């Protein structure tokens, strides 16, 4: 069961020293980030940190542009669903998921970097 619901809608999130949005979802929660302009932040536009059975994160209808880190970062073993977004011009590429999974659907993402092992 979901205990917590967090919504960030219809906002401009820019010029922060670190991430534009940092979600620490170690409890059962539902995060929805919808219709936001997330740009020019000091690290990633959105960072999600979570445990595998913890939060559910959904990012929809956002412009995530020109951040100093990645556009969207899944920092831990979590899953993030990104839909109908424009993600471009971020210094570390559009998506970063060293341990997690980012599902991208019906979006424009530039600067994707393939990981080599």
VENKA-V239985 format. One record per residue. N is the residue number from 1. SS is DSSP state (a for helix, b for strand, c for the rest). PHI is phi in degrees with one decimal (none if undefined). D_CENTER is the distance of its C-alpha to the mean C-alpha in whole Angstrom. Layout:
N:SS:PHI:D_CENTER / N:SS:PHI:D_CENTER
This chain:
1:c:none:23 / 2:c:-85.3:20 / 3:c:-92.9:21 / 4:b:-129.5:18 / 5:b:-124.6:17 / 6:b:-122.5:14 / 7:b:-125.1:13 / 8:b:-124.5:12 / 9:b:-126.0:14 / 10:c:53.1:16 / 11:c:-130.2:15 / 12:b:-105.5:15 / 13:b:-121.4:13 / 14:b:-150.8:14 / 15:c:61.8:16 / 16:c:-83.0:15 / 17:c:-66.5:17 / 18:c:-114.8:14 / 19:c:-68.6:10 / 20:c:-65.8:9 / 21:b:-133.4:8 / 22:b:-121.5:8 / 23:b:-108.3:9 / 24:b:-104.7:12 / 25:b:-108.3:13 / 26:c:-86.3:16 / 27:c:-115.1:18 / 28:c:-58.8:18 / 29:b:-148.4:15 / 30:b:-119.7:14 / 31:b:-105.6:11 / 32:b:-129.8:10 / 33:b:-114.9:9 / 34:b:-139.6:11 / 35:c:57.9:13 / 36:c:-118.2:12 / 37:b:-102.3:12 / 38:b:-120.4:10 / 39:b:-150.6:12 / 40:c:56.6:14 / 41:c:-93.7:13 / 42:c:-71.2:14 / 43:c:-128.2:12 / 44:c:-69.0:8 / 45:c:-65.5:7 / 46:b:-134.7:4 / 47:b:-119.5:5 / 48:b:-115.8:6 / 49:b:-121.4:10 / 50:b:-160.0:12 / 51:c:-95.2:15 / 52:c:-56.3:16 / 53:c:-100.6:18 / 54:c:-87.0:16 / 55:c:-80.0:13 / 56:b:-118.8:12 / 57:b:-111.8:8 / 58:b:-129.7:8 / 59:b:-117.7:7 / 60:b:-132.8:10 / 61:c:54.0:12 / 62:c:-115.0:10 / 63:b:-104.1:11 / 64:b:-120.1:9 / 65:b:-134.0:12 / 66:c:65.3:14 / 67:c:-89.6:12 / 68:c:-75.9:14 / 69:c:-103.9:11 / 70:c:-80.9:9 / 71:c:-66.0:6 / 72:b:-129.7:3 / 73:b:-120.7:5 / 74:b:-97.4:7 / 75:c:-79.6:10 / 76:c:-128.2:12 / 77:c:-76.3:14 / 78:c:-129.7:11 / 79:b:-123.4:10 / 80:b:-127.4:7 / 81:b:-110.0:9 / 82:b:-117.9:8 / 83:b:-139.1:11 / 84:c:55.7:13 / 85:c:-117.4:11 / 86:b:-113.2:12 / 87:b:-125.1:10 / 88:b:-158.7:13 / 89:c:71.4:15 / 90:c:-88.8:12 / 91:c:-61.1:14 / 92:c:-105.4:13 / 93:c:93.0:12 / 94:c:-79.5:9 / 95:b:-129.8:8 / 96:b:-138.3:9 / 97:c:-142.4:10 / 98:c:-63.6:13 / 99:c:-130.6:14 / 100:c:-106.3:12 / 101:b:-130.2:11 / 102:b:-118.5:9 / 103:b:-97.4:11 / 104:b:-115.9:11 / 105:b:-139.4:13 / 106:c:49.7:15 / 107:c:-132.3:13 / 108:b:-110.0:14 / 109:b:-132.9:12 / 110:c:-112.4:15 / 111:c:74.9:15 / 112:c:-73.3:14 / 113:c:-115.0:16 / 114:c:-79.0:18 / 115:c:-84.7:19 / 116:c:-112.0:22 / 117:c:-116.6:24
